[in-house]
Structure formats: C-alpha cells, structure tokens
Amino acid sequence: MKIEQALAKLEEITATLERGELPLDEAIRLFEEGVALASEAKRDLDAARLRIDRVIEDAKGALTAEPFDVS
C-alpha cells in the first residue's frame, strides 16, 4: 500500500473511531488496523528520509555557492 493510501485509510479509521458508534470489538479491530498502518507509514517515511539524506550527502562537494555579481 502506498503511503498516501495508508494515510487516507488511517484518517478514515480515526474518523470512524471518533464517532464512537462501533461495538467494542469492532473499535478494537479498527484501532489495531490503525496502529499497523501508522507503523507502516512511519517506516516508509523513515526510508524516504534516509534516501533524501543519502542524496544530500552524495551531492556535498558537487554543489558550490558562487557570489552573485550585480554589476
């Protein structure tokens, strides 16, 4: 599941639980599903952050700042 789908499903679960209309067993099942989705999303975000950090690290030295000449 893509992170966007996981976050959308997590929002849906949260809204359903906040309404407070479910039987306890169903609420617990949804809560468990939400925790699993949150964990999956965190793992995916951590992996994305690592990829970005690697790109930045690889680019160090390749990018240099040059003075801006207005004349």
mmJSON file of the N, C-alpha and C atoms, coordinates in Angstrom:
{"data_MODEL":{"atom_site":{
"group_PDB":["ATOM","ATOM","ATOM","ATOM","ATOM","ATOM","ATOM","ATOM","ATOM","ATOM","ATOM","ATOM","ATOM","ATOM","ATOM","ATOM","ATOM","ATOM","ATOM","ATOM","ATOM","ATOM","ATOM","ATOM","ATOM","ATOM","ATOM","ATOM","ATOM","ATOM","ATOM","ATOM","ATOM","ATOM","ATOM","ATOM","ATOM","ATOM","ATOM","ATOM","ATOM","ATOM","ATOM","ATOM","ATOM","ATOM","ATOM","ATOM","ATOM","ATOM","ATOM","ATOM","ATOM","ATOM","ATOM","ATOM","ATOM","ATOM","ATOM","ATOM","ATOM","ATOM","ATOM","ATOM","ATOM","ATOM","ATOM","ATOM","ATOM","ATOM","ATOM","ATOM","ATOM","ATOM","ATOM","ATOM","ATOM","ATOM","ATOM","ATOM","ATOM","ATOM","ATOM","ATOM","ATOM","ATOM","ATOM","ATOM","ATOM","ATOM","ATOM","ATOM","ATOM","ATOM","ATOM","ATOM","ATOM","ATOM","ATOM","ATOM","ATOM","ATOM","ATOM","ATOM","ATOM","ATOM","ATOM","ATOM","ATOM","ATOM","ATOM","ATOM","ATOM","ATOM","ATOM","ATOM","ATOM","ATOM","ATOM","ATOM","ATOM","ATOM","ATOM","ATOM","ATOM","ATOM","ATOM","ATOM","ATOM","ATOM","ATOM","ATOM","ATOM","ATOM","ATOM","ATOM","ATOM","ATOM","ATOM","ATOM","ATOM","ATOM","ATOM","ATOM","ATOM","ATOM","ATOM","ATOM","ATOM","ATOM","ATOM","ATOM","ATOM","ATOM","ATOM","ATOM","ATOM","ATOM","ATOM","ATOM","ATOM","ATOM","ATOM","ATOM","ATOM","ATOM","ATOM","ATOM","ATOM","ATOM","ATOM","ATOM","ATOM","ATOM","ATOM","ATOM","ATOM","ATOM","ATOM","ATOM","ATOM","ATOM","ATOM","ATOM","ATOM","ATOM","ATOM","ATOM","ATOM","ATOM","ATOM","ATOM","ATOM","ATOM","ATOM","ATOM","ATOM","ATOM","ATOM","ATOM","ATOM","ATOM","ATOM","ATOM","ATOM","ATOM","ATOM","ATOM","ATOM","ATOM","ATOM","ATOM","ATOM"],
"id":[1,2,3,4,5,6,7,8,9,10,11,12,13,14,15,16,17,18,19,20,21,22,23,24,25,26,27,28,29,30,31,32,33,34,35,36,37,38,39,40,41,42,43,44,45,46,47,48,49,50,51,52,53,54,55,56,57,58,59,60,61,62,63,64,65,66,67,68,69,70,71,72,73,74,75,76,77,78,79,80,81,82,83,84,85,86,87,88,89,90,91,92,93,94,95,96,97,98,99,100,101,102,103,104,105,106,107,108,109,110,111,112,113,114,115,116,117,118,119,120,121,122,123,124,125,126,127,128,129,130,131,132,133,134,135,136,137,138,139,140,141,142,143,144,145,146,147,148,149,150,151,152,153,154,155,156,157,158,159,160,161,162,163,164,165,166,167,168,169,170,171,172,173,174,175,176,177,178,179,180,181,182,183,184,185,186,187,188,189,190,191,192,193,194,195,196,197,198,199,200,201,202,203,204,205,206,207,208,209,210,211,212,213],
"type_symbol":["N","C","C","N","C","C","N","C","C","N","C","C","N","C","C","N","C","C","N","C","C","N","C","C","N","C","C","N","C","C","N","C","C","N","C","C","N","C","C","N","C","C","N","C","C","N","C","C","N","C","C","N","C","C","N","C","C","N","C","C","N","C","C","N","C","C","N","C","C","N","C","C","N","C","C","N","C","C","N","C","C","N","C","C","N","C","C","N","C","C","N","C","C","N","C","C","N","C","C","N","C","C","N","C","C","N","C","C","N","C","C","N","C","C","N","C","C","N","C","C","N","C","C","N","C","C","N","C","C","N","C","C","N","C","C","N","C","C","N","C","C","N","C","C","N","C","C","N","C","C","N","C","C","N","C","C","N","C","C","N","C","C","N","C","C","N","C","C","N","C","C","N","C","C","N","C","C","N","C","C","N","C","C","N","C","C","N","C","C","N","C","C","N","C","C","N","C","C","N","C","C","N","C","C","N","C","C","N","C","C","N","C","C"],
"label_atom_id":["N","CA","C","N","CA","C","N","CA","C","N","CA","C","N","CA","C","N","CA","C","N","CA","C","N","CA","C","N","CA","C","N","CA","C","N","CA","C","N","CA","C","N","CA","C","N","CA","C","N","CA","C","N","CA","C","N","CA","C","N","CA","C","N","CA","C","N","CA","C","N","CA","C","N","CA","C","N","CA","C","N","CA","C","N","CA","C","N","CA","C","N","CA","C","N","CA","C","N","CA","C","N","CA","C","N","CA","C","N","CA","C","N","CA","C","N","CA","C","N","CA","C","N","CA","C","N","CA","C","N","CA","C","N","CA","C","N","CA","C","N","CA","C","N","CA","C","N","CA","C","N","CA","C","N","CA","C","N","CA","C","N","CA","C","N","CA","C","N","CA","C","N","CA","C","N","CA","C","N","CA","C","N","CA","C","N","CA","C","N","CA","C","N","CA","C","N","CA","C","N","CA","C","N","CA","C","N","CA","C","N","CA","C","N","CA","C","N","CA","C","N","CA","C","N","CA","C","N","CA","C","N","CA","C","N","CA","C","N","CA","C","N","CA","C","N","CA","C"],
"label_alt_id":[null,null,null,null,null,null,null,null,null,null,null,null,null,null,null,null,null,null,null,null,null,null,null,null,null,null,null,null,null,null,null,null,null,null,null,null,null,null,null,null,null,null,null,null,null,null,null,null,null,null,null,null,null,null,null,null,null,null,null,null,null,null,null,null,null,null,null,null,null,null,null,null,null,null,null,null,null,null,null,null,null,null,null,null,null,null,null,null,null,null,null,null,null,null,null,null,null,null,null,null,null,null,null,null,null,null,null,null,null,null,null,null,null,null,null,null,null,null,null,null,null,null,null,null,null,null,null,null,null,null,null,null,null,null,null,null,null,null,null,null,null,null,null,null,null,null,null,null,null,null,null,null,null,null,null,null,null,null,null,null,null,null,null,null,null,null,null,null,null,null,null,null,null,null,null,null,null,null,null,null,null,null,null,null,null,null,null,null,null,null,null,null,null,null,null,null,null,null,null,null,null,null,null,null,null,null,null,null,null,null,null,null,null],
"label_comp_id":["MET","MET","MET","LYS","LYS","LYS","ILE","ILE","ILE","GLU","GLU","GLU","GLN","GLN","GLN","ALA","ALA","ALA","LEU","LEU","LEU","ALA","ALA","ALA","LYS","LYS","LYS","LEU","LEU","LEU","GLU","GLU","GLU","GLU","GLU","GLU","ILE","ILE","ILE","THR","THR","THR","ALA","ALA","ALA","THR","THR","THR","LEU","LEU","LEU","GLU","GLU","GLU","ARG","ARG","ARG","GLY","GLY","GLY","GLU","GLU","GLU","LEU","LEU","LEU","PRO","PRO","PRO","LEU","LEU","LEU","ASP","ASP","ASP","GLU","GLU","GLU","ALA","ALA","ALA","ILE","ILE","ILE","ARG","ARG","ARG","LEU","LEU","LEU","PHE","PHE","PHE","GLU","GLU","GLU","GLU","GLU","GLU","GLY","GLY","GLY","VAL","VAL","VAL","ALA","ALA","ALA","LEU","LEU","LEU","ALA","ALA","ALA","SER","SER","SER","GLU","GLU","GLU","ALA","ALA","ALA","LYS","LYS","LYS","ARG","ARG","ARG","ASP","ASP","ASP","LEU","LEU","LEU","ASP","ASP","ASP","ALA","ALA","ALA","ALA","ALA","ALA","ARG","ARG","ARG","LEU","LEU","LEU","ARG","ARG","ARG","ILE","ILE","ILE","ASP","ASP","ASP","ARG","ARG","ARG","VAL","VAL","VAL","ILE","ILE","ILE","GLU","GLU","GLU","ASP","ASP","ASP","ALA","ALA","ALA","LYS","LYS","LYS","GLY","GLY","GLY","ALA","ALA","ALA","LEU","LEU","LEU","THR","THR","THR","ALA","ALA","ALA","GLU","GLU","GLU","PRO","PRO","PRO","PHE","PHE","PHE","ASP","ASP","ASP","VAL","VAL","VAL","SER","SER","SER"],
"label_asym_id":["A","A","A","A","A","A","A","A","A","A","A","A","A","A","A","A","A","A","A","A","A","A","A","A","A","A","A","A","A","A","A","A","A","A","A","A","A","A","A","A","A","A","A","A","A","A","A","A","A","A","A","A","A","A","A","A","A","A","A","A","A","A","A","A","A","A","A","A","A","A","A","A","A","A","A","A","A","A","A","A","A","A","A","A","A","A","A","A","A","A","A","A","A","A","A","A","A","A","A","A","A","A","A","A","A","A","A","A","A","A","A","A","A","A","A","A","A","A","A","A","A","A","A","A","A","A","A","A","A","A","A","A","A","A","A","A","A","A","A","A","A","A","A","A","A","A","A","A","A","A","A","A","A","A","A","A","A","A","A","A","A","A","A","A","A","A","A","A","A","A","A","A","A","A","A","A","A","A","A","A","A","A","A","A","A","A","A","A","A","A","A","A","A","A","A","A","A","A","A","A","A","A","A","A","A","A","A","A","A","A","A","A","A"],
"label_entity_id":["1","1","1","1","1","1","1","1","1","1","1","1","1","1","1","1","1","1","1","1","1","1","1","1","1","1","1","1","1","1","1","1","1","1","1","1","1","1","1","1","1","1","1","1","1","1","1","1","1","1","1","1","1","1","1","1","1","1","1","1","1","1","1","1","1","1","1","1","1","1","1","1","1","1","1","1","1","1","1","1","1","1","1","1","1","1","1","1","1","1","1","1","1","1","1","1","1","1","1","1","1","1","1","1","1","1","1","1","1","1","1","1","1","1","1","1","1","1","1","1","1","1","1","1","1","1","1","1","1","1","1","1","1","1","1","1","1","1","1","1","1","1","1","1","1","1","1","1","1","1","1","1","1","1","1","1","1","1","1","1","1","1","1","1","1","1","1","1","1","1","1","1","1","1","1","1","1","1","1","1","1","1","1","1","1","1","1","1","1","1","1","1","1","1","1","1","1","1","1","1","1","1","1","1","1","1","1","1","1","1","1","1","1"],
"label_seq_id":[1,1,1,2,2,2,3,3,3,4,4,4,5,5,5,6,6,6,7,7,7,8,8,8,9,9,9,10,10,10,11,11,11,12,12,12,13,13,13,14,14,14,15,15,15,16,16,16,17,17,17,18,18,18,19,19,19,20,20,20,21,21,21,22,22,22,23,23,23,24,24,24,25,25,25,26,26,26,27,27,27,28,28,28,29,29,29,30,30,30,31,31,31,32,32,32,33,33,33,34,34,34,35,35,35,36,36,36,37,37,37,38,38,38,39,39,39,40,40,40,41,41,41,42,42,42,43,43,43,44,44,44,45,45,45,46,46,46,47,47,47,48,48,48,49,49,49,50,50,50,51,51,51,52,52,52,53,53,53,54,54,54,55,55,55,56,56,56,57,57,57,58,58,58,59,59,59,60,60,60,61,61,61,62,62,62,63,63,63,64,64,64,65,65,65,66,66,66,67,67,67,68,68,68,69,69,69,70,70,70,71,71,71],
"pdbx_PDB_ins_code":[null,null,null,null,null,null,null,null,null,null,null,null,null,null,null,null,null,null,null,null,null,null,null,null,null,null,null,null,null,null,null,null,null,null,null,null,null,null,null,null,null,null,null,null,null,null,null,null,null,null,null,null,null,null,null,null,null,null,null,null,null,null,null,null,null,null,null,null,null,null,null,null,null,null,null,null,null,null,null,null,null,null,null,null,null,null,null,null,null,null,null,null,null,null,null,null,null,null,null,null,null,null,null,null,null,null,null,null,null,null,null,null,null,null,null,null,null,null,null,null,null,null,null,null,null,null,null,null,null,null,null,null,null,null,null,null,null,null,null,null,null,null,null,null,null,null,null,null,null,null,null,null,null,null,null,null,null,null,null,null,null,null,null,null,null,null,null,null,null,null,null,null,null,null,null,null,null,null,null,null,null,null,null,null,null,null,null,null,null,null,null,null,null,null,null,null,null,null,null,null,null,null,null,null,null,null,null,null,null,null,null,null,null],
"Cartn_x":[0.853,0.0,0.896,0.598,1.356,1.056,1.996,1.846,0.605,0.298,-0.892,-2.158,-2.195,-3.347,-3.416,-2.257,-2.222,-2.698,-2.273,-2.68,-4.176,-4.682,-6.115,-6.935,-6.501,-7.196,-7.1,-5.956,-5.777,-6.71,-6.861,-7.799,-9.239,-9.581,-10.92,-11.17,-10.193,-10.32,-10.468,-9.65,-9.708,-11.087,-11.618,-12.94,-14.014,-13.924,-14.898,-14.824,-13.62,-13.461,-13.92,-13.677,-14.075,-15.589,-16.318,-17.783,-18.301,-17.554,-17.907,-19.155,-19.5,-20.737,-20.523,-19.287,-18.996,-19.059,-19.395,-19.264,-17.777,-17.52,-16.156,-15.226,-15.665,-14.818,-14.413,-15.354,-15.068,-14.142,-14.345,-13.481,-12.044,-11.889,-10.548,-9.895,-10.656,-10.114,-9.637,-10.445,-10.05,-8.833,-8.797,-7.645,-6.37,-6.446,-5.283,-4.845,-5.818,-5.511,-4.843,-5.349,-4.78,-3.351,-3.085,-1.726,-0.78,-1.221,-0.39,-0.129,-1.156,-0.989,-0.046,-0.168,0.716,2.161,2.36,3.701,4.278,3.463,3.882,4.224,3.394,3.643,4.939,5.174,6.405,7.62,7.538,8.641,8.928,7.865,8.038,8.623,8.161,8.69,10.15,10.499,11.895,12.779,12.29,13.045,13.209,12.169,12.244,13.249,13.228,14.17,15.608,15.833,17.166,17.625,16.724,17.062,17.433,16.664,16.942,18.284,18.537,19.82,20.979,20.828,21.89,22.137,21.072,21.216,21.949,21.564,22.224,23.69,23.964,25.352,26.173,25.595,26.302,26.562,25.694,25.82,26.81,27.184,28.132,29.421,29.911,31.125,30.837,29.756,29.398,28.701,28.089,27.391,28.198,28.45,29.181,28.429,28.552,27.922,28.876,28.34,29.133,28.569,29.44,28.954,28.079,27.076,26.149,26.696,26.951,27.503,26.384,26.103,25.013,25.473,26.745,27.21,27.148],
"Cartn_y":[-1.18,0.0,1.24,2.188,3.425,4.254,5.103,5.89,6.779,7.314,8.159,7.359,6.118,5.259,4.902,4.618,4.27,5.443,6.653,7.829,8.111,7.926,8.128,7.12,5.86,4.824,5.119,5.596,5.94,7.088,8.079,9.169,8.652,7.732,7.139,6.377,5.595,4.832,5.775,6.821,7.787,8.432,8.849,9.477,8.505,7.27,6.262,6.042,5.923,5.702,6.918,8.112,9.326,9.465,8.894,8.949,8.15,7.136,6.366,5.513,5.1,4.353,2.851,2.394,0.986,0.145,-1.124,-2.05,-2.151,-2.488,-2.518,-3.391,-4.594,-5.499,-4.883,-4.249,-3.619,-2.42,-1.64,-0.492,-0.947,-2.019,-2.541,-3.043,-3.731,-4.216,-3.051,-1.998,-0.829,-0.141,-0.073,0.522,-0.243,-1.568,-2.394,-2.15,-2.061,-1.788,-0.418,0.562,1.904,1.951,1.237,1.191,0.556,-0.504,-1.155,-0.212,0.511,1.462,2.595,3.099,4.171,3.688,2.458,1.883,1.749,1.294,1.156,2.521,3.52,4.865,5.433,5.226,5.713,5.046,3.754,3.029,3.587,3.841,4.38,5.793,6.622,7.977,7.965,7.073,6.936,6.529,5.612,5.179,6.327,7.119,8.27,9.287,9.526,10.467,9.984,8.698,8.133,8.324,8.094,8.297,9.75,10.674,12.101,12.463,11.969,12.233,11.718,10.548,9.992,10.859,11.361,12.223,13.504,14.079,15.304,15.032,13.93,13.577,13.356,12.673,12.423,13.72,14.699,15.955,16.914,16.668,17.56,17.595,18.781,18.94,19.111,18.543,18.696,20.029,20.55,21.828,22.875,23.985,25.068,26.364,27.22,28.535,29.489,30.32,31.329,32.685,33.672,35.018,35.56,36.294,36.892,38.254,38.431,39.693,40.513,41.669,42.522,43.534,43.613,44.621,44.153],
"Cartn_z":[0.0,0.0,0.0,-0.86,-0.913,0.33,0.689,1.911,1.854,0.689,0.568,0.87,0.404,0.673,2.162,2.743,4.167,5.019,4.677,5.445,5.28,4.067,3.838,4.649,4.65,5.422,6.91,7.352,8.758,9.164,8.296,8.566,8.653,7.76,7.758,9.064,9.481,10.725,11.913,11.939,13.034,13.121,11.987,11.97,12.458,12.034,12.457,13.965,14.482,15.928,16.733,16.213,16.93,17.04,16.097,16.173,17.362,17.765,18.949,18.815,17.617,17.392,17.207,17.267,16.996,18.258,18.091,19.223,19.594,20.831,21.342,20.505,20.153,19.372,18.039,17.361,16.071,16.261,17.305,17.585,17.849,18.596,18.88,17.599,16.752,15.483,14.622,14.539,13.756,14.37,15.689,16.364,16.019,16.063,15.718,14.271,13.374,11.973,11.829,12.563,12.516,13.027,14.108,14.651,13.632,12.982,11.959,10.782,10.349,9.251,9.646,10.868,11.339,11.372,11.804,11.845,10.438,9.506,8.113,7.519,7.793,7.274,7.85,9.134,9.758,9.134,8.907,8.283,6.886,6.108,4.764,4.794,5.741,5.863,6.302,7.21,7.629,6.456,5.627,4.453,3.462,3.281,2.375,2.902,4.199,4.798,4.589,4.75,4.553,3.108,2.168,0.754,0.483,1.048,0.855,1.479,2.684,3.345,2.509,1.888,1.044,-0.179,-0.79,-1.96,-1.571,-0.44,0.023,0.325,0.991,1.326,0.057,-0.922,-2.186,-2.947,-2.787,-3.521,-2.862,-1.625,-0.957,-1.757,-1.955,-2.741,-4.215,-4.685,-6.096,-6.327,-5.293,-5.39,-4.649,-5.285,-4.634,-4.808,-3.834,-3.9,-4.614,-5.469,-6.144,-5.789,-5.641,-5.314,-6.438,-6.048,-7.019,-7.419,-8.693,-9.203,-9.814,-9.225,-9.724,-10.754,-11.011,-11.979,-13.394],
"occupancy":[1.0,1.0,1.0,1.0,1.0,1.0,1.0,1.0,1.0,1.0,1.0,1.0,1.0,1.0,1.0,1.0,1.0,1.0,1.0,1.0,1.0,1.0,1.0,1.0,1.0,1.0,1.0,1.0,1.0,1.0,1.0,1.0,1.0,1.0,1.0,1.0,1.0,1.0,1.0,1.0,1.0,1.0,1.0,1.0,1.0,1.0,1.0,1.0,1.0,1.0,1.0,1.0,1.0,1.0,1.0,1.0,1.0,1.0,1.0,1.0,1.0,1.0,1.0,1.0,1.0,1.0,1.0,1.0,1.0,1.0,1.0,1.0,1.0,1.0,1.0,1.0,1.0,1.0,1.0,1.0,1.0,1.0,1.0,1.0,1.0,1.0,1.0,1.0,1.0,1.0,1.0,1.0,1.0,1.0,1.0,1.0,1.0,1.0,1.0,1.0,1.0,1.0,1.0,1.0,1.0,1.0,1.0,1.0,1.0,1.0,1.0,1.0,1.0,1.0,1.0,1.0,1.0,1.0,1.0,1.0,1.0,1.0,1.0,1.0,1.0,1.0,1.0,1.0,1.0,1.0,1.0,1.0,1.0,1.0,1.0,1.0,1.0,1.0,1.0,1.0,1.0,1.0,1.0,1.0,1.0,1.0,1.0,1.0,1.0,1.0,1.0,1.0,1.0,1.0,1.0,1.0,1.0,1.0,1.0,1.0,1.0,1.0,1.0,1.0,1.0,1.0,1.0,1.0,1.0,1.0,1.0,1.0,1.0,1.0,1.0,1.0,1.0,1.0,1.0,1.0,1.0,1.0,1.0,1.0,1.0,1.0,1.0,1.0,1.0,1.0,1.0,1.0,1.0,1.0,1.0,1.0,1.0,1.0,1.0,1.0,1.0,1.0,1.0,1.0,1.0,1.0,1.0,1.0,1.0,1.0,1.0,1.0,1.0],
"B_iso_or_equiv":[0.0,0.0,0.0,0.0,0.0,0.0,0.0,0.0,0.0,0.0,0.0,0.0,0.0,0.0,0.0,0.0,0.0,0.0,0.0,0.0,0.0,0.0,0.0,0.0,0.0,0.0,0.0,0.0,0.0,0.0,0.0,0.0,0.0,0.0,0.0,0.0,0.0,0.0,0.0,0.0,0.0,0.0,0.0,0.0,0.0,0.0,0.0,0.0,0.0,0.0,0.0,0.0,0.0,0.0,0.0,0.0,0.0,0.0,0.0,0.0,0.0,0.0,0.0,0.0,0.0,0.0,0.0,0.0,0.0,0.0,0.0,0.0,0.0,0.0,0.0,0.0,0.0,0.0,0.0,0.0,0.0,0.0,0.0,0.0,0.0,0.0,0.0,0.0,0.0,0.0,0.0,0.0,0.0,0.0,0.0,0.0,0.0,0.0,0.0,0.0,0.0,0.0,0.0,0.0,0.0,0.0,0.0,0.0,0.0,0.0,0.0,0.0,0.0,0.0,0.0,0.0,0.0,0.0,0.0,0.0,0.0,0.0,0.0,0.0,0.0,0.0,0.0,0.0,0.0,0.0,0.0,0.0,0.0,0.0,0.0,0.0,0.0,0.0,0.0,0.0,0.0,0.0,0.0,0.0,0.0,0.0,0.0,0.0,0.0,0.0,0.0,0.0,0.0,0.0,0.0,0.0,0.0,0.0,0.0,0.0,0.0,0.0,0.0,0.0,0.0,0.0,0.0,0.0,0.0,0.0,0.0,0.0,0.0,0.0,0.0,0.0,0.0,0.0,0.0,0.0,0.0,0.0,0.0,0.0,0.0,0.0,0.0,0.0,0.0,0.0,0.0,0.0,0.0,0.0,0.0,0.0,0.0,0.0,0.0,0.0,0.0,0.0,0.0,0.0,0.0,0.0,0.0,0.0,0.0,0.0,0.0,0.0,0.0],
"pdbx_formal_charge":[null,null,null,null,null,null,null,null,null,null,null,null,null,null,null,null,null,null,null,null,null,null,null,null,null,null,null,null,null,null,null,null,null,null,null,null,null,null,null,null,null,null,null,null,null,null,null,null,null,null,null,null,null,null,null,null,null,null,null,null,null,null,null,null,null,null,null,null,null,null,null,null,null,null,null,null,null,null,null,null,null,null,null,null,null,null,null,null,null,null,null,null,null,null,null,null,null,null,null,null,null,null,null,null,null,null,null,null,null,null,null,null,null,null,null,null,null,null,null,null,null,null,null,null,null,null,null,null,null,null,null,null,null,null,null,null,null,null,null,null,null,null,null,null,null,null,null,null,null,null,null,null,null,null,null,null,null,null,null,null,null,null,null,null,null,null,null,null,null,null,null,null,null,null,null,null,null,null,null,null,null,null,null,null,null,null,null,null,null,null,null,null,null,null,null,null,null,null,null,null,null,null,null,null,null,null,null,null,null,null,null,null,null],
"auth_seq_id":[1,1,1,2,2,2,3,3,3,4,4,4,5,5,5,6,6,6,7,7,7,8,8,8,9,9,9,10,10,10,11,11,11,12,12,12,13,13,13,14,14,14,15,15,15,16,16,16,17,17,17,18,18,18,19,19,19,20,20,20,21,21,21,22,22,22,23,23,23,24,24,24,25,25,25,26,26,26,27,27,27,28,28,28,29,29,29,30,30,30,31,31,31,32,32,32,33,33,33,34,34,34,35,35,35,36,36,36,37,37,37,38,38,38,39,39,39,40,40,40,41,41,41,42,42,42,43,43,43,44,44,44,45,45,45,46,46,46,47,47,47,48,48,48,49,49,49,50,50,50,51,51,51,52,52,52,53,53,53,54,54,54,55,55,55,56,56,56,57,57,57,58,58,58,59,59,59,60,60,60,61,61,61,62,62,62,63,63,63,64,64,64,65,65,65,66,66,66,67,67,67,68,68,68,69,69,69,70,70,70,71,71,71],
"auth_comp_id":["MET","MET","MET","LYS","LYS","LYS","ILE","ILE","ILE","GLU","GLU","GLU","GLN","GLN","GLN","ALA","ALA","ALA","LEU","LEU","LEU","ALA","ALA","ALA","LYS","LYS","LYS","LEU","LEU","LEU","GLU","GLU","GLU","GLU","GLU","GLU","ILE","ILE","ILE","THR","THR","THR","ALA","ALA","ALA","THR","THR","THR","LEU","LEU","LEU","GLU","GLU","GLU","ARG","ARG","ARG","GLY","GLY","GLY","GLU","GLU","GLU","LEU","LEU","LEU","PRO","PRO","PRO","LEU","LEU","LEU","ASP","ASP","ASP","GLU","GLU","GLU","ALA","ALA","ALA","ILE","ILE","ILE","ARG","ARG","ARG","LEU","LEU","LEU","PHE","PHE","PHE","GLU","GLU","GLU","GLU","GLU","GLU","GLY","GLY","GLY","VAL","VAL","VAL","ALA","ALA","ALA","LEU","LEU","LEU","ALA","ALA","ALA","SER","SER","SER","GLU","GLU","GLU","ALA","ALA","ALA","LYS","LYS","LYS","ARG","ARG","ARG","ASP","ASP","ASP","LEU","LEU","LEU","ASP","ASP","ASP","ALA","ALA","ALA","ALA","ALA","ALA","ARG","ARG","ARG","LEU","LEU","LEU","ARG","ARG","ARG","ILE","ILE","ILE","ASP","ASP","ASP","ARG","ARG","ARG","VAL","VAL","VAL","ILE","ILE","ILE","GLU","GLU","GLU","ASP","ASP","ASP","ALA","ALA","ALA","LYS","LYS","LYS","GLY","GLY","GLY","ALA","ALA","ALA","LEU","LEU","LEU","THR","THR","THR","ALA","ALA","ALA","GLU","GLU","GLU","PRO","PRO","PRO","PHE","PHE","PHE","ASP","ASP","ASP","VAL","VAL","VAL","SER","SER","SER"],
"auth_asym_id":["A","A","A","A","A","A","A","A","A","A","A","A","A","A","A","A","A","A","A","A","A","A","A","A","A","A","A","A","A","A","A","A","A","A","A","A","A","A","A","A","A","A","A","A","A","A","A","A","A","A","A","A","A","A","A","A","A","A","A","A","A","A","A","A","A","A","A","A","A","A","A","A","A","A","A","A","A","A","A","A","A","A","A","A","A","A","A","A","A","A","A","A","A","A","A","A","A","A","A","A","A","A","A","A","A","A","A","A","A","A","A","A","A","A","A","A","A","A","A","A","A","A","A","A","A","A","A","A","A","A","A","A","A","A","A","A","A","A","A","A","A","A","A","A","A","A","A","A","A","A","A","A","A","A","A","A","A","A","A","A","A","A","A","A","A","A","A","A","A","A","A","A","A","A","A","A","A","A","A","A","A","A","A","A","A","A","A","A","A","A","A","A","A","A","A","A","A","A","A","A","A","A","A","A","A","A","A","A","A","A","A","A","A"],
"auth_atom_id":["N","CA","C","N","CA","C","N","CA","C","N","CA","C","N","CA","C","N","CA","C","N","CA","C","N","CA","C","N","CA","C","N","CA","C","N","CA","C","N","CA","C","N","CA","C","N","CA","C","N","CA","C","N","CA","C","N","CA","C","N","CA","C","N","CA","C","N","CA","C","N","CA","C","N","CA","C","N","CA","C","N","CA","C","N","CA","C","N","CA","C","N","CA","C","N","CA","C","N","CA","C","N","CA","C","N","CA","C","N","CA","C","N","CA","C","N","CA","C","N","CA","C","N","CA","C","N","CA","C","N","CA","C","N","CA","C","N","CA","C","N","CA","C","N","CA","C","N","CA","C","N","CA","C","N","CA","C","N","CA","C","N","CA","C","N","CA","C","N","CA","C","N","CA","C","N","CA","C","N","CA","C","N","CA","C","N","CA","C","N","CA","C","N","CA","C","N","CA","C","N","CA","C","N","CA","C","N","CA","C","N","CA","C","N","CA","C","N","CA","C","N","CA","C","N","CA","C","N","CA","C","N","CA","C","N","CA","C","N","CA","C","N","CA","C","N","CA","C"],
"pdbx_PDB_model_num":[1,1,1,1,1,1,1,1,1,1,1,1,1,1,1,1,1,1,1,1,1,1,1,1,1,1,1,1,1,1,1,1,1,1,1,1,1,1,1,1,1,1,1,1,1,1,1,1,1,1,1,1,1,1,1,1,1,1,1,1,1,1,1,1,1,1,1,1,1,1,1,1,1,1,1,1,1,1,1,1,1,1,1,1,1,1,1,1,1,1,1,1,1,1,1,1,1,1,1,1,1,1,1,1,1,1,1,1,1,1,1,1,1,1,1,1,1,1,1,1,1,1,1,1,1,1,1,1,1,1,1,1,1,1,1,1,1,1,1,1,1,1,1,1,1,1,1,1,1,1,1,1,1,1,1,1,1,1,1,1,1,1,1,1,1,1,1,1,1,1,1,1,1,1,1,1,1,1,1,1,1,1,1,1,1,1,1,1,1,1,1,1,1,1,1,1,1,1,1,1,1,1,1,1,1,1,1,1,1,1,1,1,1]
}}}
